[in-house]
Amino acid sequence: MDVFYATEFVLPLPAGHRFPMDKYRLLRDALARDPAYRLQQALPATAGELALVHTAAYIDAVECGTLSAAQQREIGFPWSPHLAERARRSVGATIQAARAALAGQGVAANVAGGTHHAYADRGGGFCVFNDAAVAARLMQAEWGRRGPAARARPLRVAIIDLDVHQGNGTAAIFRDDPTVFTLSLHGAHNYPARKEPSDLDVALPDGCGDDAYLEALHGALEALQARFEPDLAIYLAGADVHEGDRLGRLRLSDDGVEARDRVVFEWLWQRRIPVALTMAGGYGHDIHTTVRVQQRTMAVALAYWRRWQAMAQSPHAA
């Protein structure tokens, strides 16, 4: 299974910074021990690709280091050349995963990504550029280049956001866009304080556990099915719904998070919808808890990638 990463580009964060940057390397290293994952360093998204979503002024500010102090505080990271490079490669990883999924792989992944708090003209909440939004727009553009038949109907993309924090930037970017469906299950009382309306928002109470979460997820997917027929999904599989997360406020167990992932992948598989997986948030009291949860998400993805490969080799067997 194709897995893309940008872990060589580490942000020089000040001592005591609360963002667990090392989780990406730990996850990549864990996956590298299993030859079933084909790990590849992500290519950086180009300025033109970023401009499918982001304003030219904001792209230039990130690239040239002219973000204001207020903009840097909103993002949560100080500017550095590594910040700009890593942000572009994190978007590039989701682009490559989406492209691989659509090209016949069915499932591909980004070790990072899920930067759903970034708006067209600004970042926020540890998110610089919005990888899911850029990947969705670029896949639609590439789809349209396939010829008249493709141009007659745009590629329809579902962004299934199961990070514990509401995907405000993504919702704002795709507001009133009938070709992209934004679904967000999130903590009702968690960041951001000001939510943006997604196509479907499901707000969950603090302390929500496995059973209530899965019931809400089934209902959300039923509503998505009734309202939209996606050709591609981008899945934000946040580990911050886990009971061991310091920023999450929900109470999903290890098995509960795995059940969540299986519900999503099974729903997509039954409809043969290719999916690009991103890891999104994860802020465990113990960083190894976050990595363990994300490894299990990747294992579920791998199992469904194998189904896609079996179908390609023998459609009747699948």
Long-range contacts (C-beta under 8 A, 24 or more apart in sequence): 1-36, 1-37, 1-38, 1-105, 1-107, 1-108, 1-109, 1-301, 1-302, 1-305, 2-38, 2-40, 2-96, 2-97, 2-100, 2-105, 2-108, 2-109, 3-28, 3-31, 3-37, 3-38, 3-39, 3-40, 3-97, 3-108, 3-109, 3-110, 3-111, 3-298, 4-39, 4-40, 4-41, 4-42, 4-92, 4-93, 4-94, 4-96, 4-97, 4-108, 4-109, 4-110, 4-111, 5-39, 5-40, 5-41, 5-42, 5-93, 5-110, 5-111, 5-112, 6-41, 6-42, 6-86, 6-89, 6-90, 6-92, 6-93, 6-111, 6-112, 7-111, 7-112, 8-41, 9-82, 9-85, 9-86, 9-89, 10-82, 10-86, 11-77, 11-80, 11-82, 11-83, 11-86, 12-78, 12-80, 12-82, 13-77, 13-78, 14-78, 18-283, 19-76, 19-77, 19-126, 19-283, 20-282, 20-283, 20-284, 20-287, 20-290, 22-287, 23-282, 23-287, 23-290, 23-291, 23-294, 24-111, 24-112, 26-287, 26-288, 26-291, 27-111, 27-279, 27-291, 27-294, 27-295, 27-298, 28-111, 30-291, 30-295, 31-111, 31-295, 31-298, 36-302, 37-298, 37-302, 40-96, 41-89, 42-89, 42-90, 42-92, 42-93, 42-96, 42-110, 43-89, 43-92, 43-96, 44-85, 44-88, 44-89, 44-91, 44-92, 45-88, 45-89, 45-91, 45-92, 45-95, 45-129, 45-134, 49-91, 49-95, 49-134, 49-138, 50-88, 50-91, 50-129, 50-134, 52-134, 52-137, 52-138, 52-141, 53-120, 53-129, 53-130, 53-133, 53-134, 53-137, 53-173, 54-118, 54-120, 54-121, 54-129, 54-130, 54-134, 55-120, 55-121, 57-121, 58-120, 58-121, 58-122, 62-87, 62-123, 62-128, 62-129, 71-122, 71-123, 74-122, 74-123, 74-124, 75-123, 75-124, 75-125, 75-126, 75-127, 75-128, 76-124, 76-125, 76-126, 77-126, 77-128, 83-128, 84-128, 87-115, 87-128, 87-129, 88-129, 90-115, 90-128, 90-129, 90-131, 91-115, 91-129, 91-130, 91-131, 91-134, 91-135, 93-131, 94-131, 94-132, 94-134, 94-135, 94-234, 94-276, 94-278, 95-131, 95-134, 95-135, 95-138, 95-139, 97-135, 97-276, 97-277, 97-278, 98-135, 98-136, 98-138, 98-139, 98-232, 98-234, 98-276, 99-139, 99-142, 100-276, 101-232, 101-274, 101-275, 101-276, 102-139, 102-143, 102-232, 102-274, 104-308, 104-312, 105-274, 105-305, 105-308, 106-274, 106-275, 106-304, 106-305, 106-307, 106-308, 106-309, 106-311, 107-265, 107-274, 107-275, 107-277, 107-301, 107-302, 107-304, 107-305, 107-308, 108-276, 108-277, 108-305, 109-276, 109-277, 109-278, 109-279, 109-298, 109-301, 110-276, 110-277, 110-278, 110-279, 111-279, 112-278, 112-279, 113-236, 113-278, 113-279, 113-280, 114-161, 114-163, 114-236, 114-237, 114-238, 114-278, 114-279, 114-280, 114-281, 115-169, 116-161, 116-163, 116-165, 116-167, 116-168, 116-169, 116-170, 116-236, 116-280, 117-165, 117-167, 117-168, 117-169, 117-192, 118-169, 119-168, 119-169, 119-172, 119-173, 120-172, 120-173, 124-168, 124-169, 124-192, 125-165, 125-191, 125-192, 126-281, 127-169, 130-169, 130-170, 130-173, 131-278, 132-159, 132-161, 132-170, 132-234, 132-236, 132-278, 133-159, 133-169, 133-170, 133-173, 133-174, 135-234, 135-276, 136-174, 136-180, 136-232, 136-234, 139-232, 140-179, 143-231, 154-179, 155-179, 155-231, 155-232, 156-180, 156-181, 156-228, 156-229, 156-230, 156-231, 156-232, 157-181, 157-230, 157-231, 157-232, 157-233, 157-234, 158-183, 158-224, 158-228, 158-230, 158-232, 158-233, 158-234, 158-273, 159-183, 159-233, 159-234, 159-236, 160-224, 160-233, 160-234, 160-235, 160-236, 160-264, 161-185, 161-186, 161-198, 161-236, 161-280, 162-217, 162-235, 162-236, 162-237, 162-238, 162-241, 162-260, 162-264, 162-280, 163-236, 163-238, 163-240, 163-241, 163-280, 163-281, 164-190, 164-238, 164-240, 164-241, 164-245, 164-247, 164-248, 164-249, 164-250, 164-281, 165-190, 165-191, 165-192, 165-238, 165-240, 165-247, 165-281, 166-190, 166-191, 166-192, 166-195, 166-196, 166-198, 166-201, 166-203, 167-198, 167-236, 168-192, 168-194, 168-195, 168-196, 169-196, 170-198, 171-195, 171-196, 171-197, 171-198, 171-199, 171-201, 172-196, 174-199, 181-224, 181-227, 181-228, 181-230, 183-220, 183-224, 185-213, 185-216, 185-217, 185-220, 187-248, 187-249, 187-250, 189-249, 190-247, 190-248, 190-249, 191-247, 199-227, 199-228, 200-224, 200-227, 204-250, 206-249, 206-250, 207-249, 207-250, 207-251, 208-250, 208-251, 208-252, 209-250, 209-251, 209-252, 209-253, 209-256, 210-251, 210-252, 210-253, 210-255, 210-256, 210-259, 213-241, 213-250, 213-252, 213-256, 213-260, 214-256, 214-259, 214-260, 214-263, 217-260, 217-263, 217-264, 218-263, 221-263, 221-264, 221-267, 225-267, 225-271, 230-271, 230-273, 231-273, 231-274, 232-273, 232-274, 232-275, 232-276, 233-268, 233-273, 233-274, 233-275, 233-276, 234-275, 234-276, 234-278, 235-264, 235-268, 235-275, 235-276, 235-277, 235-278, 236-278, 236-280, 237-261, 237-264, 237-277, 237-278, 237-279, 237-280, 237-294, 237-297, 238-279, 238-280, 238-281, 238-282, 239-279, 239-280, 239-281, 239-282, 239-284, 239-290, 239-293, 239-294, 239-297, 240-280, 240-281, 240-282, 240-283, 242-282, 242-284, 242-289, 242-290, 242-293, 244-284, 244-285, 244-286, 244-289, 244-290, 244-293, 245-282, 245-283, 245-284, 245-285, 245-289, 245-290, 246-283, 246-284, 246-285, 247-281, 247-283, 248-281, 248-283, 254-292, 254-293, 254-296, 257-293, 257-296, 257-297, 258-296, 258-297, 258-300, 261-296, 261-297, 261-300, 261-301, 262-300, 265-300, 265-301, 265-303, 265-304, 266-304, 268-304, 269-304, 269-307, 269-308, 277-301
